[in-house]
Amino acid sequence: MSKKRRDPQTPFGWYLRALMEAHGFASDGELAAATGVSASLISRYQSGDIEPSVQNLRRLAPYLGVSLGELMVEATLATSEELGMVPRATATTKLDASLAEAQRLLSDPTRPDSAKEYLRDTLRGAIAFWRQQTGLKAPAEPSAADRAAGRGVRAA
């Protein structure tokens, strides 16, 4: 009797599965044998039962062709900004005053997360409305699986 492999239950689970497949790991056991991270933990990461530890992500990263930081961001253990993975605007980059104000408000550690999320939602809505009014299509976002496989989706 063969045991059917469950589908991942979280975005990180799908991301991990896509990386495994892209790097030739047909099962959790194969990845476990290569990395020393148990197959049951790998399965539980995919199902969302538990959050991966940084130590285990460090062991998985080289075999999955990504950096520790990328795995941490996908697992929502840190943001790309916290890890310094997002380049900061340089002096040569002139940011519109209203965008600079939004950026300042979003990076203010004294502001509550709920206020920051409200601002993000407001900006997303304003951009969506602007695109609709000007007839511009939103760029297609690559899925986690596409990002894991190194495939980007270009805007039409």
N, C-alpha and C positions, 0 to 999 in steps of 0.2 A: 504494500500500500504506500503510495507516494504522498508526502506531505506537501500541500499547496502553499507556496510562499505568499504571505499576506502583502497587500499593497501598503505602502507607507501611508501614515495618517496625518502627517504634518508637512509643511513646506520644506523644513530641514530634512525630513525623511525622504522626500522625493529627490531633493538635491543630492543627498548621500547616495541614494540608489542610482541616480544618473551618473555620478562620478564613478561608482563601482563598475557599472556597465561600460562606461567609456574607457576604463582602464583594465578591462578584461576579467573582472572578478564576478564570476557567475553566481556566487553564493556568499552569504555572510561568513560561512566557514572558511572559504578561500581567503577572504580579507583578514579574518582572524588569524589564520596560519601565517600570513605575511607580516602582520603588524603586532601580534601579541595581545590585541584587544579581543576579548572573548566574543564569540558569535552571538551569544545571548545579549550582551550589551549592545552590539551593533544592531540587532533586531529591535531591541527596546528603544534605541535612538530613533529608528525609522518609524516606530509606532507612536512615538511621543510619550511613552510611558515614563521615561526619565530624561533629564537634561544631560548632555555629554559633559564630561570633565575636560578641562583644558589639557590635562596630562594625556588623556586618551586622544583628543583632537591632535595634539602634537605628534602622537605616534601614527595617526591615520594620514595626516597631511601629505607626507612625501610619497605615499603609495597611491594617493588620489590625484596627484599632480597640482595641488593648490597649496597656498600658504596657510600657516596656522591662523593668521588674521582673517583670511577669507572664510575659513570654517567657523571661527568665532562669530563673525558677523552673520553668517547664514543661520547659525544656531541661536542667534539673538543673545549671545553672552556679552557682546560689546558692539558698539557702532563703529563704522569706518572712521568717523571723525575722532572718536576716542582713541583709536589705534593709530591715528596719524596717516591713514591711508588715502585721505582726500586732500589734494593739494590746496593750500590756502591761496586766496587771491593775492597776487603780487602787486607791487607798486605800479607796474606797467598796466595792470588790468584795472580799468576804471569801471566801477560798479555804480549803476544808477542809484541815486540817493534813496529812493523808496525801497529798493532791494537791499541796500546796505542797512537801512533801518530794520527791515524784517529780519535780516541775518543777525543783527545785533540783539534784537529781542529774543530770537530763537536760541542764541548762544548764552543768554543771561542765566546763570545758575540760580538766581533768586526767583525767577519766574516759575510758577507752578506748571507742571507738565500738561495739565488740562488747558491752560491758557495757550501754551505753545501748540498743542494739537489743534485748538480752535483756529489759531492763526494759519497753520498749515492747511487746514480744510478750507479756510477762506481764500487763501492763495490758489489752491487747486481749483476751487469753484470759479474764481475770477479768470484764471487761465483757460479753463474749459469754455466759459462764456465768450471770452475774447476769440478763441479759436472758432467757435460756432459763428460768431458775427463776421469774422474775416474769411470764413470758408477754409481755414487750415485744418488739416487732419492731424490728430495727435500721433506722435511717433509710436510705432508698435514696440512694446516692451518684450524683450526675450524672456522666455520662461526660465525657471531655475534649471531645468534640464538642458535647455539650449545654452545657458551661461556655463553650466558645468562642462558641457561638451565643447565649449569655446566658440559656439555659433552665436553670432549677433543677428538681430533682425533690423534691417534698414528701413527707414521711413520711406513711404511711397511718394 
